[in-house]
Amino acid sequence: MTVGGCIQSPVPPLGGTASEQLGRLENQFADTRELYFQIYVTDARGVAGNLRGVSLADMRRAHRALRERVAEGLEGLDTARLGGEDGHAVRTMRRLLDESAWVEEERSPSSEPVAESCQYSPSALATGDSALQRLSARIYACYGAEARRVVTPTDTSDRLTVLGRLGTEPSAEQRRALFLSLQPLWRSVTGDGSPASPYRTMLALSAERWRREGSPIAAAARSLRIDPAQVEPMLVRILEAWRDHTPPARVEPWDWYYDNGAASRTLSPRINRAALREVNDRFYRDQGADPETLGIHFDLDPREGKTPVAFTQFGKPARLRRGKYGEREAWVFATYRVGGFDNLVELLHETGHAIHVSAVATRPAFADWPDSDPFTEALADLLEMEAFEPEWQQRYLGGSAPVAASLRGKYASIALDVAWALLELRVHADPSRDPNAEWAAITSEYLHIVPHPEWGWWAMRGQLVDSPGYMMNYALGAMITAQLRARVREQRGPFWRPDKKMYDWLSNRLYRFGLSRPTREVLRDFLGESLGVEALVGDMRRLGEGR
């Protein structure tokens, strides 16, 4: 059975030892996963078929047939006769097959939600089976529509572009107007801010799920051998470092973006939209990770119905054939109307994900993202963070910003991510808390921002709705990144210097494992020390130099 070359293995016959049966089933599982990823990225592209010309409908049908066949075969295996790794492989495949069934659902073409669909009763959606999924999907759809169409005093733009303009607009009055043009965006999430509002209704459901099934934040911490009880103190310590090493005067939120955007203002004129890919690809080529050679595809153009959140996904994991891992494919999705330093940094991050998944080289059962999302985010930042260093800027942009300005830009983004993570942690611990008030308290205490509890401007990150708890991965990831970068510099020198062997070196030590090794073991072997905030907080002390 073949679907445009996606399915390469014969249907496994009965017979043979348990290990032989598993080998045949695992080949079929690899075909199933390739179909899953092809459906995922084809749907995200907003097209009817993949690059090989296979339709979504055909891929969905083939995925269902293969998934059910492989699942049935795995159920029939005598796992008592399998070794420890093979048993782990069987459990992993069963889980991934169960989790992938959703891609088989036929969905209507993506379109903007009509105004009436965003005037709804949250409580009406928050009942029955799949209440959380149904409500969060509605909130996210309405958020996405507002993010794609932001009406400013001078034009119609989008969320990312408006946030970028806050860092470049010299007039405080105009910055305020730009900031407030985002109100429809955050109100699509916060509503009137009451306990019956969309987000707070969703929060109650999400917090209940966390209590019932376990918190994803606690799971993320345990994957790194961090005591979940220590997560909040770690976040606070990072925020205290920002507070203690930046000017103490409070500023309005729209001015905060400007005050921390000096590096972007200096560098962005050097980066038009075309330069985003040019600089991005040149840097990764210099590190031995040529996106074109690795089969990385980029979907960066604006379009109706496109998700407002940048992300990366496998298109096709590499498979071992004749002793070598062969063709692979990865996809980067983002939306850029303009160039600029901020968009470049985001693209460098997403390409960091893409070179990571392109290096995964393990048996099909484990050819997936690692078991730790913070580790995944840290790997994406590992090379990207060099963009804030003057030597990198000089080499790739032909000029540099003052070190102090670059550090403010770098750590302002991290501080915001940590603040969002702390917000989610606290409101999930006590859903009766008002997120507006909690956000005002966090940002005024640690970020020197004038509190505005009357506004829900915290609700500008789609992950807060689409993936509750995910912001913690960026926060913990920043901590991991700092330690990883320090270790790599010890071993190979500065990142801005071209090093064609860097990618292979990182692949062998960090990228290639997928699910074949627990993240905590990979980090233990690479770092030789436990995780902590010391490396990150230590580097943040540079913020105070020259003040």
Secondary structure, DSSP 8 states (H G I E B T S, - for coil): --STTS--S----S-S-HHHHHHHHHHHHHHHHHHHHHHHHHHHHT-SB-TTS-BHHHHHHHHHHHHHHHHHHHHTS-GGGS-HHHHHHHHHHHHHHHHTGGGGS---------GGGGS--HHHHSSSTTHHHHHHHHHHHHHHHHHH-EE-SS-EE-HHHHHHHHTT---HHHHHHHHHTTHHHHHHHHTTSSTTSHHHHHHHHHHHHHHHH--HHHHHHHHTT--GGGHHHHHHHHHHHHHHTS--S-B-HHHHHHHT-HHHHHHGGG--HHHHHHHHHHHHHHTT--TTTTTEEEE-S--TT--SS-EEEEEE---EETTEE---EEEEE---SS--HHHHHHHHHHHHHHHHHHH--S-GGG-SS-S-HHHHHHHHHHHHGGGGSHHHHHHHHSS---HHHHHHHHHHHHHHHHHHHHHHHHHHH-TTS-HHHHHHHHHHHHS-B---TT--TTTT-THHHHSTTTHHHHHHHHHHHHHHHHHHHHHH--TTS--TTHHHHHIIIIITTTTSS-HHHHHHHHHSS---SHHHHHHHGGGGTT-
